[in-house]
Amino acid sequence: MGPATTPSAPSGPKPVSTRGAKSGTNGKRVATRGAKVAVVAGEPASKRALRSQGRKTMRKLLDAAMVVFARRGYHAARVDDIVKAARTSHGTFYLYFSSKEELFRALVAGTTESMVELARALPPLTPDRDGYVALVDWLARFTDLYEQQSALLRTWTEAEIVDSELGQVGGDLVAQFARELTTRVRAAVPDLDARVAALALVAMIERATYYLETRQIRVGRAELVTTLAGVTHAALFGADARDQPPRVAATSPAATPVLRS
């Protein structure tokens, strides 16, 4: 799932005015003529408290960058392309990000947060049909999120090839996902090597979804989800486990669970 180091601020950074500033040779701090904004030299916007308008501007740049990365790819995308797509200036861009790489890391951070939240929402793995249905629901959420973030994830894969830091972030994300799954597997099947099983399941689920989004396999999303759920459930509990009758909560014995077909 799933990269250039942010220039560190000099010791004791002081606020500087960008009024009338021109672009420097390093292209890191540029302001439009007449603008007066207090910034800290070398400190990215992601590490500064932003007001409402600042957050909107930063969001506009991030959204524009995502369009550009999806269209041109990570390596071909330029700051000039992002600025044009956002309908803003180079000066505004450099008030929020020191480089294209820093902006991309901000995008990756948002996706990582969403993926980790989803991993933590994974329900307990149980051997009955309720457990299978819950797994289908969670995998549907996973594929939905993957589809929403597919352009970024493909670009991230491209960027990892030459950027070891982004590759490390990707590895950390897989590890966090696997940790959450490890906890569920260990609770469900104590005799199984939960860590190895979790890594195998994460690899299967992520790659299959990647192939779906990149159209390397011809299968419907619903079919992929139910197949992944079936394989996962059968691997943990046996092929016939999901065919067991659904559980009914003890507090409401007359309740009839509604199952998805």
C-alpha positions as CSV (number, residue, x, y, z in Angstrom):
1,M,0.0,0.0,0.0
2,G,1.5,2.4,-0.9
3,P,8.6,8.6,0.0
4,A,12.8,13.3,-0.2
5,T,13.7,14.8,3.1
6,T,12.2,18.1,4.1
7,P,14.9,20.8,4.5
8,S,15.4,21.3,8.2
9,A,15.0,24.8,9.6
10,P,18.1,26.6,10.6
11,S,18.7,26.9,14.4
12,G,16.6,29.6,16.0
13,P,14.4,30.4,12.9
14,K,12.9,33.9,12.8
15,P,9.8,35.0,11.2
16,V,10.5,36.7,7.9
17,S,8.4,39.0,5.7
18,T,7.8,37.9,2.1
19,R,6.7,41.3,1.0
20,G,7.8,41.9,-2.5
21,A,10.1,38.9,-2.3
22,K,11.4,37.4,-5.5
23,S,12.1,33.7,-6.2
24,G,15.4,32.6,-4.9
25,T,17.8,30.1,-6.6
26,N,16.5,27.3,-4.4
27,G,12.9,28.2,-5.2
28,K,11.7,27.5,-1.6
29,R,10.2,30.8,-0.6
30,V,8.5,33.0,-3.1
31,A,5.8,35.6,-2.5
32,T,3.6,37.6,-4.9
33,R,4.3,41.2,-5.1
34,G,2.8,43.2,-2.3
35,A,2.0,40.2,-0.2
36,K,2.9,40.4,3.5
37,V,2.8,37.0,5.2
38,A,4.8,36.0,8.2
39,V,6.4,32.6,7.8
40,V,9.2,30.7,9.5
41,A,12.1,30.0,7.2
42,G,12.3,26.4,6.2
43,E,9.2,25.4,8.2
44,P,6.4,23.7,6.1
45,A,2.8,24.8,6.4
46,S,1.9,21.3,7.6
47,K,3.8,22.1,10.8
48,R,2.3,25.5,11.3
49,A,-1.1,26.4,12.7
50,L,-3.2,27.7,9.8
51,R,-6.3,29.9,9.9
52,S,-9.4,29.0,8.1
53,Q,-8.4,30.7,4.8
54,G,-5.0,29.1,5.0
55,R,-6.5,25.6,5.4
56,K,-8.7,26.3,2.4
57,T,-5.8,27.4,0.3
58,M,-3.7,24.4,1.3
59,R,-6.6,22.1,0.5
60,K,-6.9,23.7,-2.9
61,L,-3.3,23.0,-3.6
62,L,-3.5,19.4,-2.4
63,D,-6.6,18.7,-4.6
64,A,-5.0,20.3,-7.6
65,A,-1.8,18.3,-7.1
66,M,-3.8,15.1,-6.9
67,V,-5.3,15.8,-10.3
68,V,-1.8,16.7,-11.8
69,F,-0.2,13.6,-10.3
70,A,-2.9,11.3,-11.6
71,R,-2.7,12.9,-15.1
72,R,1.1,13.3,-15.5
73,G,2.6,10.9,-13.0
74,Y,4.9,11.7,-10.1
75,H,8.1,12.3,-12.0
76,A,6.6,14.4,-14.8
77,A,4.4,16.6,-12.5
78,R,5.8,20.1,-11.9
79,V,5.1,22.8,-9.4
80,D,4.0,24.9,-12.4
81,D,1.4,22.3,-13.3
82,I,0.0,22.3,-9.8
83,V,-0.1,26.1,-9.6
84,K,-2.0,26.3,-12.8
85,A,-4.5,23.6,-11.8
86,A,-5.0,25.4,-8.4
87,R,-5.3,28.8,-10.2
88,T,-2.9,30.3,-7.8
89,S,0.6,31.7,-7.8
90,H,4.0,30.2,-7.3
91,G,4.4,32.5,-4.3
92,T,1.3,31.0,-2.7
93,F,2.6,27.5,-3.3
94,Y,5.9,28.1,-1.6
95,L,4.2,29.6,1.4
96,Y,2.7,26.2,2.1
97,F,5.2,23.7,0.6
98,S,8.9,23.8,0.0
99,S,8.7,21.5,-3.0
100,K,6.6,19.1,-5.0
101,E,8.0,16.3,-2.9
102,E,6.8,17.9,0.4
103,L,3.3,18.4,-1.0
104,F,3.2,14.7,-2.1
105,R,4.2,13.6,1.4
106,A,1.3,15.6,2.8
107,L,-1.1,13.7,0.4
108,V,0.4,10.4,1.5
109,A,0.0,11.3,5.2
110,G,-3.7,11.8,4.7
111,T,-4.1,8.5,2.9
112,T,-2.1,6.7,5.5
113,E,-4.3,8.1,8.3
114,S,-7.5,6.9,6.5
115,M,-6.1,3.5,5.9
116,V,-4.9,3.0,9.5
117,E,-8.4,4.1,10.8
118,L,-10.0,1.5,8.5
119,A,-7.6,-1.2,9.8
120,R,-8.5,-0.4,13.3
121,A,-12.2,-0.7,12.4
122,L,-11.7,-4.4,11.3
123,P,-14.3,-6.4,13.3
124,P,-13.4,-9.5,15.3
125,L,-13.0,-12.5,13.1
126,T,-15.5,-15.2,14.0
127,P,-16.1,-18.6,12.4
128,D,-19.9,-18.2,11.9
129,R,-21.8,-16.6,9.1
130,D,-22.0,-13.3,11.1
131,G,-18.2,-13.2,11.0
132,Y,-18.2,-13.8,7.3
133,V,-20.8,-11.1,6.6
134,A,-18.8,-8.6,8.8
135,L,-15.7,-9.4,6.9
136,V,-17.5,-8.8,3.6
137,D,-18.7,-5.4,4.9
138,W,-15.1,-4.4,6.0
139,L,-13.6,-5.5,2.7
140,A,-16.2,-3.5,0.8
141,R,-15.1,-0.5,2.8
142,F,-11.5,-1.3,2.0
143,T,-12.1,-1.5,-1.7
144,D,-14.2,1.7,-1.6
145,L,-11.4,3.6,0.1
146,Y,-8.8,2.1,-2.3
147,E,-10.9,3.2,-5.3
148,Q,-11.2,6.8,-3.9
149,Q,-7.4,6.9,-3.3
150,S,-6.4,4.8,-6.4
151,A,-4.8,7.7,-8.3
152,L,-2.6,8.6,-5.3
153,L,-1.8,5.0,-4.5
154,R,-0.6,4.3,-8.1
155,T,1.5,7.5,-8.0
156,W,2.8,6.5,-4.6
157,T,3.9,3.1,-6.1
158,E,5.7,5.0,-8.9
159,A,7.4,7.4,-6.5
160,E,8.6,4.6,-4.2
161,I,10.9,3.3,-7.0
162,V,13.3,6.2,-6.6
163,D,12.4,7.6,-3.1
164,S,13.4,5.5,-0.2
165,E,11.6,7.6,2.3
166,L,8.2,7.1,0.6
167,G,9.0,3.4,0.4
168,Q,9.6,3.4,4.1
169,V,6.2,5.1,4.7
170,G,4.6,2.4,2.5
171,G,6.2,-0.3,4.5
172,D,5.1,1.3,7.7
173,L,1.5,1.4,6.5
174,V,1.6,-2.3,5.6
175,A,3.1,-3.1,9.0
176,Q,0.3,-1.1,10.8
177,F,-2.3,-2.9,8.8
178,A,-0.8,-6.3,9.5
179,R,-0.6,-5.5,13.2
180,E,-4.3,-4.9,13.4
181,L,-5.0,-8.1,11.5
182,T,-2.6,-10.0,13.6
183,T,-4.5,-9.1,16.7
184,R,-7.8,-10.3,15.2
185,V,-6.2,-13.6,13.8
186,R,-4.6,-14.4,17.2
187,A,-7.9,-14.0,19.0
188,A,-9.7,-16.1,16.4
189,V,-7.2,-18.9,15.9
190,P,-4.8,-19.1,18.8
191,D,-2.8,-22.0,17.4
192,L,-2.0,-20.2,14.1
193,D,1.1,-18.1,13.6
194,A,-0.9,-14.9,13.6
195,R,1.8,-12.6,12.3
196,V,2.6,-14.7,9.2
197,A,-1.1,-15.3,8.5
198,A,-1.8,-11.5,8.8
199,L,1.0,-10.6,6.4
200,A,-0.2,-13.2,3.9
201,L,-3.8,-11.9,4.1
202,V,-2.8,-8.2,3.8
203,A,-0.6,-9.1,0.7
204,M,-3.5,-10.9,-0.9
205,I,-6.2,-8.3,-0.2
206,E,-4.0,-5.3,-1.2
207,R,-2.6,-6.8,-4.4
208,A,-6.0,-8.1,-5.5
209,T,-7.5,-4.7,-5.0
210,Y,-4.6,-3.0,-6.8
211,Y,-5.1,-5.3,-9.8
212,L,-8.8,-4.5,-9.8
213,E,-8.1,-0.7,-9.8
214,T,-5.4,-1.0,-12.5
215,R,-7.7,-3.3,-14.6
216,Q,-5.2,-6.1,-14.6
217,I,-8.0,-8.5,-13.7
218,R,-11.5,-8.5,-15.2
219,V,-13.8,-9.0,-12.3
220,G,-16.6,-7.0,-10.7
221,R,-15.9,-5.2,-7.4
222,A,-18.7,-7.2,-5.5
223,E,-17.3,-10.5,-6.8
224,L,-13.8,-9.6,-5.7
225,V,-15.0,-8.6,-2.2
226,T,-17.0,-11.8,-1.6
227,T,-14.2,-13.9,-3.0
228,L,-11.6,-12.3,-0.8
229,A,-13.9,-12.7,2.2
230,G,-14.5,-16.3,1.4
231,V,-10.9,-17.1,0.9
232,T,-9.9,-15.3,4.1
233,H,-12.7,-16.9,6.1
234,A,-12.0,-20.4,4.8
235,A,-8.3,-20.1,5.4
236,L,-8.9,-19.3,9.1
237,F,-11.9,-21.4,9.9
238,G,-12.5,-23.9,7.1
239,A,-14.5,-23.9,3.9
240,D,-17.9,-24.7,5.6
241,A,-17.7,-22.2,8.4
242,R,-19.5,-19.3,6.7
243,D,-22.5,-21.6,5.9
244,Q,-23.3,-21.9,9.6
245,P,-26.6,-20.2,10.7
246,P,-26.1,-16.5,11.8
247,R,-25.9,-15.8,15.4
248,V,-28.8,-14.1,17.2
249,A,-28.0,-11.7,20.1
250,A,-29.0,-13.2,23.4
251,T,-30.7,-9.9,24.4
252,S,-33.1,-10.2,21.5
253,P,-33.7,-13.9,20.7
254,A,-36.6,-13.1,18.3
255,A,-34.4,-10.8,16.1
256,T,-33.8,-11.9,12.6
257,P,-30.4,-10.7,11.2
258,V,-30.5,-9.2,7.7
259,L,-27.8,-10.7,5.6
260,R,-26.4,-9.6,2.3
261,S,-26.7,-12.0,-0.5
